[in-house]
Amino acid sequence: MPLIIEGRVPPRWAEHHGSAGMVDTFAKRSDCIKIAFVNNMPDAALEDTEMQFFELLDAAAGDTPVCLKLFSLPEIPRSGRAQEHLSKHYSSVADLLNGCFDGSIVTGTEPRQPDLKQEPYWQTLASILDWAERNTASTVLSCLAAHAGVLHSDGIGRRPLPDKQFGVFDYQKVSEHALTNRTPDVLRIPHSRWNEAPAAALASCGYVLLTESTDAGVDLFVKKKKRSLFVHFQGHPEYGALTLLKEYRRDIRRFLCRERETYPTMPHGYFDSGAAKLLNEFREHALAQQDEKTLTAFPEAAVVGTLQKTWHSSANRVYGNWLRYVAINKADKSVFPPLTGARADDVLDATHAPEK
Protein backbone atom coordinates (compact mmCIF):
# COMPACT_ATOMS: atom_id res chain seq x y z
CA MET A 1 0.00 0.00 0.00
CA PRO A 2 1.45 3.39 -0.93
CA LEU A 3 2.30 6.04 1.61
CA ILE A 4 -0.59 8.50 1.93
CA ILE A 5 0.16 12.22 2.11
CA GLU A 6 -2.57 14.63 3.10
CA GLY A 7 -2.88 17.70 0.90
CA ARG A 8 -0.83 18.43 -2.21
CA VAL A 9 1.76 15.73 -2.74
CA PRO A 10 5.33 17.09 -3.17
CA PRO A 11 6.27 16.86 -6.85
CA ARG A 12 9.30 14.57 -6.57
CA TRP A 13 7.31 11.92 -4.70
CA ALA A 14 4.35 12.26 -7.07
CA GLU A 15 6.65 11.92 -10.08
CA HIS A 16 8.29 8.73 -8.87
CA HIS A 17 5.38 7.06 -7.13
CA GLY A 18 2.27 8.62 -8.65
CA SER A 19 -0.32 10.65 -6.78
CA ALA A 20 -3.26 8.28 -7.21
CA GLY A 21 -4.52 7.10 -3.87
CA MET A 22 -2.17 9.31 -1.91
CA VAL A 23 -4.22 12.46 -1.56
CA ASP A 24 -6.91 11.00 0.68
CA THR A 25 -7.71 13.07 3.73
CA PHE A 26 -7.19 11.55 7.16
CA ALA A 27 -10.96 11.48 7.61
CA LYS A 28 -11.28 9.02 4.73
CA ARG A 29 -8.50 6.79 6.04
CA SER A 30 -9.29 6.13 9.67
CA ASP A 31 -7.31 2.87 9.50
CA CYS A 32 -4.06 4.73 8.84
CA ILE A 33 -1.29 5.38 11.32
CA LYS A 34 -1.41 9.17 11.30
CA ILE A 35 2.02 10.77 11.50
CA ALA A 36 2.91 14.46 11.75
CA PHE A 37 6.17 14.98 9.85
CA VAL A 38 7.95 18.19 10.97
CA ASN A 39 10.69 18.79 8.40
CA ASN A 40 13.07 21.53 9.54
CA MET A 41 16.04 20.87 7.28
CA PRO A 42 17.66 23.85 5.53
CA ASP A 43 16.70 24.70 1.97
CA ALA A 44 19.39 22.62 0.25
CA ALA A 45 18.25 19.45 2.03
CA LEU A 46 14.53 20.17 2.44
CA GLU A 47 13.18 18.13 -0.48
CA ASP A 48 15.88 15.45 -0.22
CA THR A 49 14.84 14.90 3.40
CA GLU A 50 11.20 14.56 2.33
CA MET A 51 12.14 11.82 -0.11
CA GLN A 52 14.38 10.03 2.37
CA PHE A 53 11.70 9.81 5.06
CA PHE A 54 8.92 9.06 2.57
CA GLU A 55 10.89 6.16 1.09
CA LEU A 56 11.91 4.84 4.51
CA LEU A 57 8.36 4.91 5.90
CA ASP A 58 6.94 3.43 2.69
CA ALA A 59 9.39 0.51 2.85
CA ALA A 60 9.13 0.00 6.62
CA ALA A 61 5.32 0.06 6.75
CA GLY A 62 4.74 -3.12 4.77
CA ASP A 63 0.97 -3.65 4.55
CA THR A 64 0.22 -1.04 7.23
CA PRO A 65 -1.20 2.19 5.77
CA VAL A 66 0.70 5.27 6.94
CA CYS A 67 -0.70 8.77 6.49
CA LEU A 68 1.58 11.81 6.68
CA LYS A 69 0.82 15.47 7.16
CA LEU A 70 3.72 17.87 6.62
CA PHE A 71 4.85 20.74 8.87
CA SER A 72 7.92 22.91 9.41
CA LEU A 73 9.11 25.45 11.97
CA PRO A 74 8.22 28.88 10.53
CA GLU A 75 11.20 30.70 12.10
CA ILE A 76 13.82 28.89 9.99
CA PRO A 77 15.14 31.29 7.31
CA ARG A 78 14.02 30.25 3.82
CA SER A 79 14.68 31.27 0.25
CA GLY A 80 11.76 32.29 -1.94
CA ARG A 81 11.73 28.92 -3.69
CA ALA A 82 11.74 26.93 -0.45
CA GLN A 83 9.03 29.12 1.06
CA GLU A 84 6.87 28.56 -2.00
CA HIS A 85 7.33 24.79 -1.62
CA LEU A 86 6.34 24.96 2.05
CA SER A 87 3.30 27.11 1.27
CA LYS A 88 2.05 24.58 -1.29
CA HIS A 89 2.70 21.33 0.57
CA TYR A 90 3.03 22.06 4.30
CA SER A 91 0.52 23.04 6.98
CA SER A 92 0.88 25.52 9.83
CA VAL A 93 2.09 24.75 13.34
CA ALA A 94 -1.36 25.85 14.56
CA ASP A 95 -2.85 22.96 12.54
CA LEU A 96 -0.37 20.61 14.20
CA LEU A 97 -1.24 21.72 17.73
CA ASN A 98 -4.94 21.45 16.93
CA GLY A 99 -4.58 18.10 15.19
CA CYS A 100 -4.91 14.47 16.20
CA PHE A 101 -1.97 12.22 15.35
CA ASP A 102 -0.78 8.82 16.44
CA GLY A 103 2.89 9.72 16.14
CA SER A 104 5.26 12.40 14.96
CA ILE A 105 8.72 12.74 13.44
CA VAL A 106 10.74 15.92 14.00
CA THR A 107 13.94 16.48 12.01
CA GLY A 108 16.90 18.58 12.97
CA THR A 109 18.27 21.58 11.14
CA GLU A 110 21.67 23.21 10.75
CA PRO A 111 22.67 24.76 14.10
CA ARG A 112 23.40 28.48 14.17
CA GLN A 113 23.89 29.10 17.91
CA PRO A 114 26.05 27.27 20.50
CA ASP A 115 23.03 27.33 22.85
CA LEU A 116 19.95 25.78 21.23
CA LYS A 117 17.71 27.94 23.40
CA GLN A 118 19.02 30.97 21.51
CA GLU A 119 17.82 29.64 18.15
CA PRO A 120 14.93 31.72 16.75
CA TYR A 121 12.67 28.67 16.53
CA TRP A 122 13.29 27.39 20.08
CA GLN A 123 9.97 28.38 21.67
CA THR A 124 7.92 26.94 18.80
CA LEU A 125 9.92 23.71 18.89
CA ALA A 126 9.45 23.49 22.67
CA SER A 127 5.69 23.86 22.20
CA ILE A 128 5.69 20.99 19.68
CA LEU A 129 7.68 18.79 22.08
CA ASP A 130 5.20 19.54 24.89
CA TRP A 131 2.29 18.78 22.56
CA ALA A 132 3.87 15.49 21.45
CA GLU A 133 4.28 14.26 25.04
CA ARG A 134 0.51 14.49 25.54
CA ASN A 135 -0.88 13.72 22.12
CA THR A 136 1.16 10.98 20.43
CA ALA A 137 1.82 7.34 21.18
CA SER A 138 5.43 7.93 20.12
CA THR A 139 7.61 10.70 18.69
CA VAL A 140 10.89 10.38 16.77
CA LEU A 141 13.48 13.13 17.21
CA SER A 142 16.30 13.18 14.66
CA CYS A 143 19.82 14.55 15.27
CA LEU A 144 19.55 18.19 16.44
CA ALA A 145 15.90 17.62 17.37
CA ALA A 146 17.08 14.82 19.70
CA HIS A 147 19.48 17.26 21.38
CA ALA A 148 16.67 19.81 21.68
CA GLY A 149 14.38 17.20 23.21
CA VAL A 150 16.74 16.18 26.01
CA LEU A 151 17.65 19.81 26.71
CA HIS A 152 14.01 20.86 26.94
CA SER A 153 12.74 18.03 29.13
CA ASP A 154 15.80 17.17 31.23
CA GLY A 155 18.25 20.05 30.90
CA ILE A 156 20.90 17.89 29.20
CA GLY A 157 23.15 20.13 27.11
CA ARG A 158 24.86 18.87 23.99
CA ARG A 159 28.66 18.54 24.09
CA PRO A 160 30.82 19.79 21.18
CA LEU A 161 32.97 17.15 19.46
CA PRO A 162 36.61 17.75 18.45
CA ASP A 163 35.70 16.97 14.82
CA LYS A 164 32.53 16.26 12.88
CA GLN A 165 31.07 12.80 13.59
CA PHE A 166 30.74 11.96 9.92
CA GLY A 167 30.26 8.66 8.14
CA VAL A 168 28.69 5.24 8.64
CA PHE A 169 29.37 3.62 12.01
CA ASP A 170 28.77 0.19 13.53
CA TYR A 171 26.51 0.24 16.60
CA GLN A 172 26.08 -2.58 19.09
CA LYS A 173 22.72 -3.30 20.67
CA VAL A 174 23.15 -2.64 24.38
CA SER A 175 19.54 -3.07 25.57
CA GLU A 176 16.59 -5.20 24.53
CA HIS A 177 13.60 -3.17 23.37
CA ALA A 178 10.65 -3.42 20.99
CA LEU A 179 12.41 -0.98 18.63
CA THR A 180 15.40 -3.27 18.15
CA ASN A 181 13.43 -6.49 17.99
CA ARG A 182 14.75 -8.82 15.26
CA THR A 183 17.57 -6.44 14.34
CA PRO A 184 21.15 -7.74 14.03
CA ASP A 185 23.49 -7.32 16.98
CA VAL A 186 25.40 -4.71 14.95
CA LEU A 187 23.51 -1.92 13.16
CA ARG A 188 25.19 0.37 10.62
CA ILE A 189 23.93 3.95 10.84
CA PRO A 190 25.08 7.19 9.11
CA HIS A 191 25.99 10.20 11.25
CA SER A 192 26.68 13.86 10.47
CA ARG A 193 26.98 16.07 13.55
CA TRP A 194 29.30 18.35 15.49
CA ASN A 195 27.79 17.66 18.94
CA GLU A 196 26.63 14.78 21.10
CA ALA A 197 24.34 14.09 24.02
CA PRO A 198 26.64 12.48 26.64
CA ALA A 199 25.75 8.87 27.44
CA ALA A 200 26.27 9.26 31.21
CA ALA A 201 23.97 12.27 31.39
CA LEU A 202 21.26 10.46 29.41
CA ALA A 203 21.43 7.37 31.61
CA SER A 204 21.30 9.44 34.80
CA CYS A 205 18.06 11.07 33.61
CA GLY A 206 16.30 7.79 32.88
CA TYR A 207 16.95 7.40 29.15
CA VAL A 208 17.39 3.83 27.97
CA LEU A 209 20.38 3.53 25.64
CA LEU A 210 19.62 1.02 22.87
CA THR A 211 22.64 1.23 20.55
CA GLU A 212 26.17 2.42 21.25
CA SER A 213 29.53 2.51 19.48
CA THR A 214 33.03 2.63 20.92
CA ASP A 215 34.01 5.06 18.15
CA ALA A 216 30.85 7.15 17.85
CA GLY A 217 29.00 7.11 21.18
CA VAL A 218 25.24 6.60 21.51
CA ASP A 219 22.89 6.54 18.54
CA LEU A 220 19.42 5.32 19.53
CA PHE A 221 17.92 6.02 22.97
CA VAL A 222 14.38 6.23 24.36
CA LYS A 223 12.33 7.56 27.26
CA LYS A 224 8.62 7.60 28.05
CA LYS A 225 7.47 11.20 28.49
CA LYS A 226 3.91 11.46 29.77
CA ARG A 227 1.86 9.48 27.22
CA SER A 228 4.51 9.26 24.48
CA LEU A 229 7.58 7.12 23.94
CA PHE A 230 10.24 9.57 22.73
CA VAL A 231 12.67 7.92 20.31
CA HIS A 232 15.95 9.75 19.76
CA PHE A 233 18.40 9.20 16.91
CA GLN A 234 21.69 11.08 16.96
CA GLY A 235 22.28 9.63 13.51
CA HIS A 236 20.35 9.49 10.24
CA PRO A 237 18.98 6.06 9.33
CA GLU A 238 16.82 7.80 6.72
CA TYR A 239 19.82 8.96 4.62
CA GLY A 240 20.00 7.97 0.98
CA ALA A 241 23.04 6.29 -0.56
CA LEU A 242 24.45 9.60 -1.89
CA THR A 243 23.63 11.90 1.04
CA LEU A 244 27.03 11.74 2.77
CA LEU A 245 28.77 12.33 -0.57
CA LYS A 246 26.69 15.46 -1.13
CA GLU A 247 27.52 16.72 2.37
CA TYR A 248 31.23 15.99 1.89
CA ARG A 249 31.25 17.88 -1.42
CA ARG A 250 29.36 20.79 0.21
CA ASP A 251 31.94 20.99 3.02
CA ILE A 252 34.79 20.88 0.48
CA ARG A 253 33.18 23.76 -1.41
CA ARG A 254 32.99 25.74 1.84
CA PHE A 255 36.71 25.15 2.36
CA LEU A 256 37.53 26.21 -1.19
CA CYS A 257 35.41 29.35 -0.73
CA ARG A 258 37.22 30.01 2.58
CA GLU A 259 33.98 29.66 4.55
CA ARG A 260 35.75 27.11 6.79
CA GLU A 261 39.40 26.94 7.82
CA THR A 262 40.13 23.23 7.51
CA TYR A 263 39.64 20.68 4.76
CA PRO A 264 36.81 18.33 5.84
CA THR A 265 37.54 14.84 7.12
CA MET A 266 36.46 12.07 4.75
CA PRO A 267 33.33 10.25 5.99
CA HIS A 268 34.14 7.11 7.98
CA GLY A 269 33.17 3.67 6.66
CA TYR A 270 31.51 5.02 3.50
CA PHE A 271 33.92 4.94 0.54
CA ASP A 272 35.72 1.85 -0.75
CA SER A 273 39.50 1.91 -1.24
CA GLY A 274 39.28 2.97 -4.89
CA ALA A 275 36.97 5.90 -4.18
CA ALA A 276 39.07 6.94 -1.17
CA LYS A 277 42.19 7.02 -3.35
CA LEU A 278 40.53 9.32 -5.89
CA LEU A 279 39.23 11.62 -3.16
CA ASN A 280 42.62 11.82 -1.44
CA GLU A 281 44.20 12.78 -4.76
CA PHE A 282 41.57 15.52 -5.15
CA ARG A 283 42.31 16.67 -1.58
CA GLU A 284 45.97 17.26 -2.46
CA HIS A 285 44.89 19.21 -5.53
CA ALA A 286 42.43 21.31 -3.49
CA LEU A 287 44.98 22.10 -0.78
CA ALA A 288 47.38 23.32 -3.46
CA GLN A 289 44.72 25.39 -5.25
CA GLN A 290 42.17 26.68 -2.72
CA ASP A 291 39.71 28.16 -5.17
CA GLU A 292 36.07 27.32 -5.88
CA LYS A 293 36.91 26.56 -9.52
CA THR A 294 38.93 23.57 -8.30
CA LEU A 295 35.64 21.85 -7.43
CA THR A 296 35.05 21.18 -11.13
CA ALA A 297 37.68 18.42 -10.82
CA PHE A 298 35.87 16.69 -7.95
CA PRO A 299 35.58 12.99 -9.02
CA GLU A 300 31.87 12.66 -8.25
CA ALA A 301 30.94 10.63 -11.33
CA ALA A 302 33.65 8.07 -10.64
CA VAL A 303 32.69 7.73 -6.97
CA VAL A 304 28.89 7.57 -7.22
CA GLY A 305 28.81 4.08 -8.70
CA THR A 306 30.79 2.66 -5.76
CA LEU A 307 28.35 3.78 -3.05
CA GLN A 308 25.94 1.41 -1.36
CA LYS A 309 23.22 1.99 1.23
CA THR A 310 24.67 -0.50 3.70
CA TRP A 311 22.36 0.70 6.49
CA HIS A 312 19.15 0.05 4.53
CA SER A 313 18.09 -3.12 6.36
CA SER A 314 18.85 -1.68 9.82
CA ALA A 315 16.84 1.46 9.08
CA ASN A 316 13.85 -0.46 7.71
CA ARG A 317 13.77 -2.84 10.67
CA VAL A 318 13.93 -0.13 13.35
CA TYR A 319 11.31 2.07 11.66
CA GLY A 320 9.12 -0.96 10.98
CA ASN A 321 9.27 -1.75 14.69
CA TRP A 322 8.45 1.87 15.50
CA LEU A 323 5.37 1.86 13.27
CA ARG A 324 4.18 -1.37 14.88
CA TYR A 325 4.65 0.18 18.32
CA VAL A 326 2.58 3.20 17.28
CA ALA A 327 -0.13 1.00 15.78
CA ILE A 328 -0.43 -1.03 18.99
CA ASN A 329 -0.38 1.96 21.32
CA LYS A 330 -2.37 4.56 19.39
CA ALA A 331 -5.66 3.43 20.97
CA ASP A 332 -4.27 4.31 24.42
CA LYS A 333 -6.10 7.59 24.93
CA SER A 334 -4.21 10.29 26.77
CA VAL A 335 -5.55 11.81 29.95
CA PHE A 336 -4.24 15.10 28.58
CA PRO A 337 -6.65 16.75 26.11
CA PRO A 338 -5.29 17.97 22.78
CA LEU A 339 -4.65 21.67 22.38
CA THR A 340 -7.61 23.10 20.51
CA GLY A 341 -8.95 26.42 19.39
CA ALA A 342 -7.86 29.43 21.39
CA ARG A 343 -5.54 27.32 23.54
CA ALA A 344 -3.36 26.41 20.54
CA ASP A 345 -3.37 30.04 19.41
CA ASP A 346 -2.33 31.12 22.89
CA VAL A 347 0.66 28.78 22.77
CA LEU A 348 1.74 30.11 19.39
CA ASP A 349 1.29 33.69 20.48
CA ALA A 350 3.38 33.01 23.56
CA THR A 351 6.24 31.68 21.45
CA HIS A 352 6.63 35.10 19.83
CA ALA A 353 6.01 37.22 22.92
CA PRO A 354 8.96 39.06 24.50
CA GLU A 355 10.38 37.47 27.63
CA LYS A 356 9.57 39.18 30.87
Salt bridges, closest charged atoms under 4 A:
GLU6 OE1 - LYS69 NZ 3.70
ASP31 OD1 - ARG29 NE 3.34
ASP43 OD1 - ARG78 NH1 3.06
GLU47 OE2 - ARG81 NH1 2.72
ASP48 OD1 - ARG12 NH1 2.79
ASP48 OD2 - LYS246 NZ 3.36
GLU50 OE2 - HIS85 NE2 2.61
GLU75 OE2 - HIS352 NE2 3.49
GLU84 OE2 - LYS88 NZ 3.34
ASP102 OD2 - LYS330 NZ 3.93
GLU110 OE2 - ARG254 NH1 3.27
ASP130 OD1 - HIS152 NE2 2.81
GLU133 OE1 - LYS226 NZ 3.17
ASP154 OD1 - LYS223 NZ 2.90
ASP170 OD1 - ARG188 NH1 2.91
GLU196 OE2 - ARG159 NH2 2.52
ASP219 OD1 - HIS191 NE2 3.21
GLU238 OE2 - HIS236 ND1 2.78
GLU247 OE1 - LYS164 NZ 3.95
ASP251 OD2 - LYS164 NZ 2.81
ASP251 OD1 - ARG250 NH2 3.16
ASP251 OD1 - ARG254 NH1 3.94
GLU259 OE1 - ARG253 NH2 3.78
GLU281 OE2 - LYS277 NZ 2.65
GLU284 OE2 - ARG283 NH1 3.34
GLU300 OE1 - ARG249 NE 3.28
